Amino acid sequence: MTEVLDHDRQRILARRARALARPGHVATHYARENYLICRVERSLYALHVRFIFEIARRVEVIPIPGAPSPFAGIVPLRSELFPVIDVAAWLGSETVRSARSFFVACGGARPELAIAVDEVLEVQRIDAGAIIASGAPGKFGHTEDGVTVLDGDRLLSDPGLHLTRSDQGF
C-alpha cells in the first residue's frame, strides 16, 4: 500500500514540476478573475475588469491634429474629455482608426483614457494559468484560443498614452 502511495505522490510531483517548468506560463494576482473581451478588427483583446469604468457606444471622436500614434482623438464621457487609444496601433499596427463602435473608459482610481474597439463581446473568467506570457510591450500575454490579454497597469502607466499640451498644439 505504501508503495502505491509513493508512486502516486511521485506522479503528482512530476506533473506539478512539468507544469511549473513550462516556459511562458505565469501566475499572477489575476488568478481566475473577470476580463472584458473586445474585438478590434479580427483580433480579440481582454482587459481585467478592475481597469474598466464605463463602456460607451458610438461617441463622436474629436480628432487632434498632429497627435502621435496611437491616439485616435478625444471623446467626451461624463462631461470630461478622454484621450482615445487605438489598441491595434498601440500594439504596433500601422494604422490608427477613429471610427470604432465602442469606447471603453479605463483607469486606476478614476477614468484616464478610452480604448476604441469594434465590438464588446462579454465578460469572461480567465485562469492565470491559461495566460501565456508575452514579452511584447502592452501585452500581459495571450490565451490558447488567441485572445490577447492586455496589461492594464502598463497601459495606464505608459507615458506615451497621456497627451501633453505640446501634443495638443498648445
C-alpha positions in Angstrom: 0.0 0.0 0.0 2.8 2.4 0.9 4.4 1.6 -2.5 1.3 2.7 -4.3 1.1 5.9 -2.3 4.7 6.7 -3.0 4.2 6.0 -6.7 1.1 8.3 -6.8 3.0 11.0 -4.9 5.9 10.8 -7.3 3.5 11.0 -10.3 1.7 14.1 -8.8 5.0 15.8 -8.0 6.3 15.1 -11.5 3.2 16.6 -13.1 3.4 19.7 -10.9 7.1 20.1 -11.8 6.3 19.8 -15.5 3.5 22.4 -15.2 5.8 24.8 -13.3 8.7 24.4 -15.8 6.6 25.1 -18.9 8.0 28.3 -20.5 5.8 31.3 -20.8 3.2 30.5 -18.2 2.8 32.9 -15.4 0.9 33.0 -12.2 -0.3 36.4 -11.0 -2.7 38.2 -8.7 -5.3 38.0 -11.6 -5.9 34.3 -10.9 -9.4 33.2 -12.1 -10.8 36.7 -12.5 -13.1 38.5 -14.9 -11.9 40.1 -18.1 -13.8 42.2 -20.7 -13.4 40.6 -24.1 -13.4 43.0 -27.1 -12.8 42.7 -30.8 -10.7 45.1 -32.8 -10.7 44.2 -36.5 -10.0 40.5 -36.5 -8.3 40.3 -33.1 -9.7 39.6 -29.7 -8.5 41.5 -26.6 -9.1 41.0 -22.9 -8.7 43.7 -20.2 -9.1 42.9 -16.5 -12.5 44.4 -15.3 -10.8 46.3 -12.4 -9.5 48.8 -15.0 -12.9 49.5 -16.6 -15.2 52.3 -15.6 -17.6 52.7 -18.5 -18.4 51.4 -22.0 -19.9 53.9 -24.4 -21.3 53.2 -27.8 -20.9 55.5 -30.9 -19.5 58.5 -29.2 -18.1 61.1 -31.6 -14.3 61.2 -31.6 -12.8 64.7 -31.8 -9.6 64.5 -33.8 -6.5 66.1 -32.5 -4.4 67.3 -35.5 -0.8 66.1 -35.2 -1.4 63.8 -32.3 1.0 60.9 -32.3 0.0 57.3 -32.9 -1.8 55.5 -31.2 -4.1 58.5 -30.5 -7.4 58.5 -32.4 -8.6 61.7 -30.8 -10.6 62.6 -27.7 -14.1 61.7 -26.6 -16.4 63.3 -24.1 -17.6 60.9 -21.4 -19.4 62.0 -18.3 -18.6 65.7 -19.0 -14.9 65.1 -19.3 -12.6 64.7 -22.3 -10.5 61.5 -22.5 -7.8 60.5 -25.0 -8.8 57.7 -27.3 -6.3 55.0 -27.8 -6.5 52.6 -30.8 -5.3 49.3 -29.2 -4.2 47.9 -32.5 -1.9 50.9 -33.1 -0.7 50.8 -29.5 0.4 47.2 -30.1 2.2 48.0 -33.3 -0.4 48.2 -36.2 0.5 50.9 -38.8 -3.0 52.4 -39.0 -5.0 54.4 -36.4 -8.7 54.3 -36.8 -11.1 56.7 -35.0 -14.2 55.1 -36.5 -14.8 52.3 -34.0 -18.1 51.4 -32.5 -17.3 51.3 -28.7 -15.1 53.1 -26.3 -14.0 51.5 -23.0 -13.1 54.1 -20.4 -10.2 52.7 -18.4 -8.3 53.9 -15.3 -6.9 53.1 -11.9 -8.7 55.2 -9.3 -10.6 57.1 -11.9 -11.1 57.0 -15.7 -7.9 58.2 -17.5 -8.3 57.2 -21.2 -10.6 55.4 -23.6 -9.8 52.4 -25.7 -11.5 52.3 -29.1 -12.9 48.8 -30.0 -15.1 47.5 -32.7 -17.2 45.2 -30.5 -17.7 44.4 -26.8 -18.3 40.7 -26.6 -18.6 39.5 -23.0 -17.0 39.3 -19.6 -15.2 36.1 -19.2 -13.4 34.4 -16.3 -9.8 33.6 -17.3 -7.4 31.5 -15.2 -3.9 33.0 -14.7 -2.5 29.6 -15.7 -4.3 29.9 -19.1 -2.4 33.1 -19.9 0.8 32.5 -21.8 3.3 35.3 -21.1 4.3 37.7 -23.8 7.4 39.9 -24.0 5.6 42.3 -26.3 5.0 45.8 -24.9 1.5 46.3 -23.7 0.6 42.6 -23.7 0.3 40.7 -20.5 0.1 37.6 -22.6 -2.4 35.6 -24.6 -4.7 32.6 -24.2 -4.5 29.4 -26.1 -7.6 30.4 -28.1 -5.9 33.5 -29.4 -7.2 36.3 -27.1 -4.6 38.9 -26.4 -4.6 39.8 -22.7 -3.7 43.5 -22.3 -1.5 44.6 -19.4 -3.8 47.2 -17.7 -1.0 48.5 -15.4 1.3 49.1 -18.4 -1.5 50.6 -20.4 -2.2 53.2 -17.7 1.4 53.9 -16.8 2.7 54.3 -20.4 3.8 57.9 -20.7 3.2 57.8 -24.4 -0.5 57.4 -23.8 -1.0 60.7 -21.9 -1.5 63.7 -24.0 0.6 66.8 -23.1 0.0 70.4 -24.2 2.6 70.0 -26.9 0.6 67.0 -28.3 -2.5 69.1 -28.4 -0.8 72.0 -30.2 -0.9 74.4 -27.3 
